Every structure is written in C-alpha cells, then in structure tokens.
C-alpha cells in the first residue's frame, strides 16, 4: 500500500455546527474513516497538527505545516493536508515556496460545507484528493471541486459556493471525473534536489488601489515598519497619477509618483485586482507611466502568491535587487516566464 501522511489543520472540512457558530472540532483520523479510497489504498499516518479556523492561520503555521510535509515527503510519503478555505490560497502558495522540488505528491484540500451537511463537498474533495495522490505526480497541488490546480496559482473566487477556487489563468493540471484523473495540461516535474526554506517575514502589506487614495498612505505603511508592498492595482496594473498642465507626459505627483519613490527604498510589486488576466503595463498609457525598475511587475501572479512570495523573499534575507530578480523567476509555477 502507498504511504500517506495526512496533516489536519482544521477549517470547515473539520467543523461542526455549534451554538456560537461553525467551529473545527473533528479530528483528521475521523475524517479519514469516511473515505474508502484512503482506507483501502493507503497506509495512512494522520497527525492533527492544528485545529483552527483558517482565518487564524499565520506565517508561523505555514512553517510548521511545511516542515511536517517536507519531512514526510523526504521519507517517501505522499502528503494530504486538510485546511480551511479562507486562507487556503495563501498557505498553498507558502508551501510551494517553502518546499522546493518535492519528490512526492503534496495535496491540499478543504470544503465549503460541513461534513455533517447532506450536500457536503468534504467527502468528494477528500476522495478526489486520494485519487489524484495515487497518480504520483511530484509537486504541490490543490484539489477542490473536481479540479487539480498548481498550488501557487489558485485564488478564492466565491465565498459560499462549492466551486470556490480557480486559477489565475483558468488552467488546471487535471480534473477528477468518475474516479479517474483526466489531465488538462502536461505535468511539469523537477528532479532537482528537494529543499526546505520555511522562513517568512510578515512585514508585507498588500495595498488595494481605490479612487482618491491619498498618496501619503505609503509613508504611513513604512512608518509602521513594513518592509515590502504589494499594490493591487486597477485593471492591467494601472495607478492614478497627476501631471503638469504644460507637459502632460511628465508625471509630477500623485499616488504613482509616491509609489515609484517608495520602490527605491523597499520592494513594491504591482499586481491586478482582477482574479484573471494579470498585469500588462504596456497596454494603457497610464500603465506605461510605471517605472520598471524600481517597481516590480507581478505579471500574471495572483495577489495571494505575490504577497506570500514577498514574505518568503524577505524571510530568506534577500535584498532589494535580489527580490527584484526573484520576481523574474518562477520557483513553483507562480508566474509565467517567457
């Protein structure tokens, strides 16, 4: 039988209804007993690492989960992680950066419905995860609502529906249909040495651009000790600016000018508020005013992956130039290069 390490962290997939609201109370061992594909096909070794609503998952938890998954994978185990959906996109991105080139399958899943509900998606997502794990695909993945997705590419697109996650480019590794895996794209696997880099620095701020946002917001962020900023810009990466009446091509001030000045001091990445499509700074006149460098294009990264990547880069001790270069490189499929 295949060896499987199952790491429980809480979330709706482990929750029951209480007088105070839904709360994670179900142990991961109890969940496994409900899934024949796991009982019959795997020699499973469960651990209840956390029991949290994922709202409370933080960067220290990412490191704990990463270490547990890394060591299990290094011993030849496939790994299944049950997790809440609110921050699943952040944790999956974090594990993608922390565990580089895993030599077994690491799968994260969760649910939007309580296991006790008649129309729960918990059992389907666990079953689909088991079916995909049997494929032996190396890497970190999220399995949810019949979709197998590269873990660094997902974003939550619905707050209540079972079809809660999508990828930023709308592409999936595979789908699970009638208990079989149907591949949609060629797997990209690496035989490079597996590495654990599980240190994150939480002094990163994601700033959502809004109409009339005061430019001194950047000073306020830096004054609070933040070391990097992810700007969630309009559309394809557009940030408002002001210009001279006599020379409209010359950017004199406004939010954009302050962003550029800030980018000379700390890493400032530009991503899109839109779930799909990414950043294209050559499309509109306003986008072409952004100076790359010093600012950093997030290209087609999700906001979650960009935020976590900044945390991870800072955690690895990278300086400003090193972080700029790191955003030109794909560590775990988080960005389309070339």
Buried (B, 14 or more C-beta within 10 A) or exposed (E): EBBBBBBBBBBBBBBEEEEEEEBBEBBBEEBBEBBEBBEEBBEBEBEBBBBBBBEEBEBEBBBBBBBBBBEBBBEEBBBBBBBBBBBBBBBBBBBBBBBBBBBBBBBBBBBBBBBEEEEBBBBBBBBBBBBBBBBEBBBBBBBBBBBBBBBBBBBBBEEEEBEBBBBBBEEBBBBBEEEEBEEEEEBEEEEEEBEBBBBBBEBBBBBEBEEEBEBEBBEEBBEEEBBBBBBBBBBBBBBBBEBEEEEEEEBEEBBBBBBBBBBEEBBBBBBBBBBBEBBBBEEBEBBEBBBEEBBBBBBBBBBBBBBBBBBBBBBBEBEBEEBBEBBEEBBBBBBBEE
